[in-house]
Amino acid sequence: ALLAFPLFALSQTEQYYVTFLKGTVVLQRTKQPLKPGDKISAEDKLIFKDKTCKLNCISPGKGRFEISATQGKANEEGELLAVLKSSLLPVANTYHLSTRALMFEGYEPKTYFRSEETNNRILLLTDQALPIVSSYKREAGNFFFVQYQLNGKTITRKVEHSELGLQFKPELFMDGTSHTEKAMLCYQSKESGTARSSVLAEFIPVLSNTTEIKEQVKLVSKFSGITDPKKLNAEITSHIYANYGKIGLETLSNLGQ
């Protein structure tokens, strides 16, 4: 009987699992930066290192939540501090996700690199080619390139295009140590000796890799408490869309295997 009360009290403290972090968020009671997979409770206090930091977490069976530095209040040291239970905002699945194609032959860049739902944030995996439709030729004079303004100049970089698809290396979007926030995806075609260039889409590149996204898929699968495969896929996809950007469902499905 003596053990009943502390066990009951413990059960009243909601547990959350960290799934995504932007910037450095420190758990006050341990003085350690949080990392994906860490367990935190409703009573915990979080310290945000700057105003751009945010954290996503899952409570099994209750869904996804977000807490950002904008909800924190400055303490005596000038750090942004927030108590988890009074600052959490539920994250709704507001994305209208398309279904996977029965016969997948690659993405159409004109539509793939546009996404109103993510404000044109497109997730690009730097260690995996993006498969595209075969109507875009690879012969000499035909190629994809990105173009953007950075450090007061126009930068144009050719995108590597193999039979596997388009390869988006980090250096495509860099000038020295500066990263561009926006870019245009363009295509040059050559017919009858005449070269023509066209802008296919303007987008915000969000770069990651297969290891990081696989880890995100694993965390949401493990802690969401969702057993229905269709609902779980929707939860995973919404999580990626919200925290990174648009990703092809075929690509995401392959990462989850």
C-alpha positions, 0 to 999 in steps of 0.5 A: 500500500505504501508503494501505491501513492508514488506509483500513482503520482508518477503515472500522472506525469505525462511522458514525451519523446523528442523526435526533432530538434532545431538548434540547441535545447537544454534540459534544465534538470540535467544541464544537457542538450536534448537529442532525438529519442530522449524522454522528457516529462510535462514538468520539465523545464527547457532552455533554448539557446536562441530565438530560432530553436524549436523542439518536436515531441510525441506522447504515445497515443496523444499525438505530436507536439511542438514547443519553440523559443518564442514561448520561452521567457528570459531568466536571470541569465538571459536564457529563454526558459519554458515549462513543457506542460504550459508551452506545448502546442499540438501539431495537426496533420494538415497536409493533403498527402497524395497517394503513391503511383502504382507504376512509379517512373520518377518525379516530374520536376515541374510539380515536385519542386512546388509545394504550397503546403510547405511554402516550397520547402523541398527536402533533398537527400544529399546521398541519394539521387532523386528519380525523375521522369525519362522525358528529360534528356541527358545527351550533350547540351541537355542538363539541369542547373540551379540558379540563385542570388547570393553575396550580391551575385548570380550563381549558376551550378549544374546539377549532376544527372545520371540514370538514377536521377538528380544528385543534389550535393550541398555545394550546389547551394553554397558560395564560400561558406554562405548558403542560399535560402532560395533557388530556381531549378532550371533545365536547358534543352538543345534541339537542332543546334539551338539551346533553350533554358527554362525555369521549372520551379523556385524552391527552398532547398532543405538538405538532409541525408538518408540516415537522419530521415530514417532516424526520424521515421524510426522515432515516430514509428516507435513512439506514436502509439499508432498501429494502423499502417495507413495512419502511421504513414500519414503521421510520419509524412506529416512530421517530415513535411512540417520539420523538413519539407516535401518529400516524395512518398515513394522515396519516404516509403523506401527509407522506412523499409 
